[in-house]
Amino acid sequence: MILCDNTALVAPAAFSDSYEAKLERDKCDYSRRINLDEARSGRAPRKVRIYTDGIYDLFHFGHAKEFLQAKTLFPNAYLIVGICNDDLTHSKKGLTVMNEDERYEAVRHCRYVDEIVKDAPWSLDEEYLRKHKIDFVAHDELPYTTGSGQDVYAHIKAMGMFVSTERTEGVSTSDLIARIVKNYDEYVGRNLQRGMPREEMNVSYLNAKKFEIQEKVKELKEKGKSVIDRIDERRHGIVEKWENRSRELILNFLQLFGREGRLSSIWNEGKDRIKNALSPPGSPGGSNHEDDFRSETESPLPKRHRIFEEEQQEFSDDEDGEALKIVNGKAD
């Protein structure tokens, strides 16, 4: 076994009849008793030996937290855990799930425990306290009667050797057993499926067949559910693909037929071309066309007027005056 200053961290806790436990016990001067004030203040001249006991069936974290509380009650504590054997436990509390050896091993591998006492008594007497050089006994405050009507720690409390710990709520051995009983069919069916013989679980032939059928039905349900899930996934995929395609079609339609779409642009370009063809650039307001039209449609001047205008253009202003006099004379 590997030894160091703190063996609890590298090896399981020692049994009380082992060499390591005896060596530790021999180092303790039990003639020098330690009171509660010394223990709490850290002024104790040696390790404070704390004892706690129980059944510890189906060892769980509530048990571990009990040990942690007991270990940390005093600065320099040595934790001893007493565990009752099967005969005493079954006579006092009933059948356990784990046997005594399993319970011993479960507890001794908890890091907070320094020493294990096998075959621990139900009630502690003076001889037992002196044998293991116990300074204080740790347990929760609730009276522990187990049907006898008397607290088994009453005399320890009267001696001033009792220190209290707190029970961890929400977890207990009874609660764990209740969970197993509640889900009995599932656990039995699972073990049968894994190949455990029905005789080891005290299961009859008919019950074994019942559990087998239940497992088959469960498998069929799971397969049916997986098929439905796959169909559902494909349906969602098809719907998603159709939605994407629909959005694409709508976008293409808007690009073609919308206000800013391709057909609208073609129509507007066609209208502009027709307008340009009817009124080409360079003839603002169509005035040239109107002048040409008027010049073409106006009737020509009569011949007599044309001759007169031509004769007028041949004379100067003076000649115009003389001609005018001649005309007037003729008229006179």
C-alpha positions in Angstrom: 0.0 0.0 0.0 1.2 3.5 -0.8 1.7 5.6 2.3 2.1 9.4 2.6 1.3 12.1 5.1 -2.4 12.1 4.0 -3.2 8.5 3.1 -6.9 9.3 2.5 -6.0 11.0 -0.8 -4.0 8.1 -2.3 -5.5 5.0 -0.7 -8.8 3.8 0.7 -9.5 4.3 4.4 -8.0 1.7 6.7 -10.1 -0.8 8.6 -9.9 -0.5 12.4 -8.0 -3.8 12.8 -5.3 -2.9 10.2 -1.8 -1.9 11.1 -2.2 1.7 9.9 -5.3 2.2 12.1 -3.6 0.6 15.2 -0.6 2.9 14.7 -2.8 6.0 14.5 -4.7 4.8 17.6 -1.5 4.2 19.6 -0.3 7.8 18.9 -3.5 9.2 20.5 -3.1 10.0 24.2 -6.7 9.4 25.2 -5.9 10.3 28.8 -5.9 13.9 27.7 -9.5 14.5 26.8 -10.4 17.3 24.5 -13.4 19.5 25.1 -15.6 21.1 22.5 -14.0 24.6 22.8 -10.5 23.3 22.3 -11.6 21.3 19.3 -13.4 24.2 17.6 -10.6 26.7 18.3 -7.9 24.4 16.9 -6.0 24.4 20.3 -6.3 20.6 20.7 -2.9 19.0 21.4 -3.6 16.1 19.1 -6.0 15.0 16.3 -9.6 15.2 17.2 -11.2 11.7 16.7 -14.7 12.0 15.4 -17.0 9.1 15.0 -20.2 8.6 12.9 -22.1 5.5 12.1 -24.8 4.1 9.9 -25.9 1.5 7.4 -24.9 3.4 4.2 -26.8 1.1 1.8 -26.7 2.3 -1.8 -24.0 4.8 -0.9 -24.9 8.2 -2.3 -23.8 11.9 -2.2 -25.9 12.5 0.9 -23.7 10.1 2.8 -20.6 11.8 1.4 -21.8 15.2 2.4 -22.4 13.9 6.0 -18.8 12.8 6.1 -17.6 16.1 4.7 -19.4 18.0 7.4 -18.1 15.7 10.2 -14.5 16.0 8.8 -14.6 19.8 8.7 -16.2 20.4 12.1 -12.8 20.9 13.6 -9.4 22.0 12.1 -7.5 18.8 12.9 -10.1 16.0 12.6 -9.7 12.2 12.2 -12.9 10.7 10.9 -13.9 7.2 12.0 -17.0 5.6 10.4 -18.8 2.6 12.0 -20.9 0.4 9.7 -23.3 -2.2 11.0 -23.2 -5.8 9.6 -26.0 -7.5 7.8 -27.4 -9.5 10.7 -27.8 -6.5 13.0 -29.1 -4.3 10.1 -31.7 -6.8 8.9 -33.0 -7.3 12.5 -33.3 -3.6 13.1 -34.2 -2.0 9.7 -34.9 -4.8 7.3 -33.3 -6.1 4.1 -30.6 -4.1 2.4 -29.8 -3.9 -1.3 -26.0 -4.2 -0.7 -24.4 -6.7 1.6 -22.1 -5.7 4.4 -18.8 -6.1 2.4 -20.2 -4.0 -0.4 -21.2 -1.3 2.0 -17.8 -1.4 3.7 -16.0 -1.0 0.4 -18.3 1.8 -0.8 -17.6 3.9 2.3 -13.9 3.3 2.6 -13.4 4.8 -0.8 -14.8 8.1 0.2 -12.0 10.6 0.4 -13.2 12.2 3.7 -13.0 8.9 5.7 -9.9 8.0 7.6 -10.9 4.7 9.2 -13.7 2.1 9.0 -15.0 0.1 11.9 -16.8 -3.1 10.7 -19.5 -4.8 12.8 -20.4 -1.5 14.5 -22.9 -1.7 17.4 -26.4 -0.2 17.2 -25.8 1.8 20.4 -22.4 3.1 21.7 -21.3 2.2 25.2 -18.3 3.4 27.3 -16.2 0.4 26.4 -16.6 1.0 22.7 -15.8 4.7 23.0 -12.6 4.0 24.9 -11.6 1.2 22.5 -11.6 3.4 19.5 -10.6 6.5 21.5 -13.6 8.5 20.3 -13.7 12.2 21.3 -17.0 13.2 19.6 -19.9 11.5 17.8 -21.4 13.3 14.8 -25.0 12.8 13.6 -28.0 14.9 12.6 -30.1 16.4 15.4 -33.2 14.3 14.8 -33.7 11.6 17.5 -32.8 8.1 16.1 -35.2 5.6 17.6 -35.9 3.0 14.9 -39.1 2.0 16.7 -37.7 1.7 20.2 -39.0 5.0 21.3 -35.6 6.1 22.8 -32.9 8.1 21.0 -29.8 5.9 20.7 -27.6 9.0 21.0 -29.3 10.4 24.1 -26.5 9.3 26.5 -23.9 10.7 24.1 -25.6 14.1 24.1 -25.8 13.9 27.9 -22.0 13.4 28.0 -21.4 16.5 25.9 -19.8 14.4 23.1 -22.4 14.9 20.5 -21.9 17.3 17.5 -24.6 17.7 14.9 -24.5 17.6 11.1 -27.3 18.5 8.6 -29.2 15.9 6.6 -29.1 16.4 2.9 -32.6 16.9 1.6 -33.9 15.3 -1.6 -31.8 12.1 -1.5 -31.9 9.0 0.7 -31.5 5.2 0.3 -35.3 4.8 0.6 -35.8 7.3 -2.2 -33.5 5.5 -4.5 -35.2 2.1 -3.8 -38.6 3.8 -4.4 -37.4 4.9 -7.8 -36.3 1.4 -8.7 -39.6 -0.1 -7.6 -41.5 2.6 -9.6 -39.6 1.7 -12.8 -39.4 -2.1 -12.0 -40.8 -3.3 -15.4 -38.3 -1.1 -17.3 -35.3 -2.2 -15.4 -36.3 -5.9 -15.5 -37.0 -5.8 -19.2 -33.6 -4.1 -19.8 -31.7 -6.7 -17.8 -33.5 -9.5 -19.6 -32.6 -7.9 -22.9 -29.0 -7.7 -21.9 -28.9 -11.5 -21.2 -29.4 -11.7 -17.5 -31.1 -15.0 -16.5 -34.6 -14.4 -15.2 -33.9 -16.7 -12.2 -31.3 -14.2 -10.8 -34.0 -11.6 -10.7 -36.7 -13.9 -9.4 -38.8 -13.4 -12.5 -41.3 -16.1 -13.6 -41.4 -17.5 -17.1 -44.7 -15.8 -17.9 -43.4 -12.5 -16.6 -40.2 -12.9 -18.6 -42.3 -13.4 -21.8 -44.5 -10.4 -20.9 -41.4 -8.2 -20.6 -40.1 -9.6 -23.9 -43.3 -8.7 -25.7 -43.3 -5.3 -24.1 -39.8 -4.7 -25.4 -40.8 -5.7 -28.9 -43.8 -3.4 -28.8 -41.5 -0.6 -27.5 -39.1 -1.2 -30.4 -42.0 -1.1 -32.9 -43.2 2.1 -31.5 -39.7 3.6 -31.7 -39.3 2.5 -35.3 -42.7 3.9 -36.2 -41.8 7.2 -34.6 -38.5 7.3 -36.5 -40.4 6.6 -39.8 -42.9 9.4 -39.0 -40.0 11.7 -38.1 -38.3 11.0 -41.4 -41.5 11.6 -43.4 -42.0 14.8 -41.4 -38.5 15.9 -42.3 -39.0 15.2 -46.0 -42.4 17.0 -45.9 -40.7 20.0 -44.4 -38.0 19.8 -47.0 -40.6 19.7 -49.9 -42.6 22.6 -48.4 -39.4 24.6 -48.0 -38.3 23.9 -51.6 -41.8 24.8 -52.9 -41.7 28.1 -51.0 -38.3 28.9 -52.4 -39.5 28.1 -55.9 -42.7 30.1 -55.4 -40.7 33.1 -54.3 -38.4 32.7 -57.4 -41.4 32.5 -59.8 -43.0 35.6 -58.2 -39.7 37.5 -58.5 -39.3 36.5 -62.2 -42.9 37.6 -62.9 -42.4 41.0 -61.3 -39.1 41.4 -63.2 -41.0 40.7 -66.5 -44.4 42.3 -66.0 -43.9 44.8 -63.1 -43.9 48.6 -63.4 -40.1 48.5 -63.7 -40.1 45.2 -65.6 -38.8 44.2 -68.9 -42.1 44.4 -70.9 -42.8 47.8 -69.4 -39.4 49.0 -70.6 -39.9 47.6 -74.1 -43.3 49.3 -74.3 -42.0 52.6 -73.2 -39.1 52.4 -75.6 -41.6 51.6 -78.5 -43.7 54.6 -77.6 -40.7 56.9 -77.6 -39.6 55.5 -81.0 -43.1 56.2 -82.5 -43.1 59.7 -81.1 -39.7 60.4 -82.6 -40.8 59.0 -85.9 -43.8 61.3 -86.0 -41.9 64.4 -84.9 -38.2 64.0 -85.7 -35.7 66.1 -83.8 -34.7 69.6 -85.3 -38.3 70.9 -85.9 -39.2 72.4 -82.6 -42.9 72.6 -82.0 -43.5 71.6 -85.6 -43.3 75.3 -86.8 -41.4 74.6 -90.1 -44.1 72.1 -91.1 -46.8 74.6 -90.4 -45.0 77.4 -92.4 -44.5 75.0 -95.4 -48.1 74.0 -95.2 -49.3 77.6 -95.2 -47.0 78.5 -98.1 -48.2 75.6 -100.1 -51.9 76.2 -99.4 -52.0 80.0 -99.8 -53.5 80.9 -103.3 -51.2 82.9 -105.7 -51.8 86.7 -106.2 -53.7 87.8 -109.3 -51.7 88.6 -112.4 -52.6 92.4 -112.4 -51.3 92.8 -108.8 -48.1 90.8 -109.6 -47.4 93.2 -112.6 -48.0 96.2 -110.4 -45.7 95.0 -107.7 -43.0 94.2 -110.2 -43.2 97.7 -111.7 -43.1 99.2 -108.2 -39.9 97.4 -107.5 -38.2 98.9 -110.6 -38.7 102.6 -109.6 -37.0 104.5 -106.8 -38.8 106.6 -104.3 -38.6 109.8 -106.4 -39.8 108.0 -109.4 -42.6 106.7 -107.3 -43.7 110.3 -106.6 -43.6 111.3 -110.3 -45.5 108.4 -111.4 -48.0 109.1 -108.8 -48.4 112.7 -110.1 -48.9 111.5 -113.7 -51.5 109.1 -112.6 -53.3 111.8 -110.7 -53.2 114.1 -113.7 -54.7 111.6 -116.0 -57.3 111.1 -113.5 -58.1 114.9 -113.5 
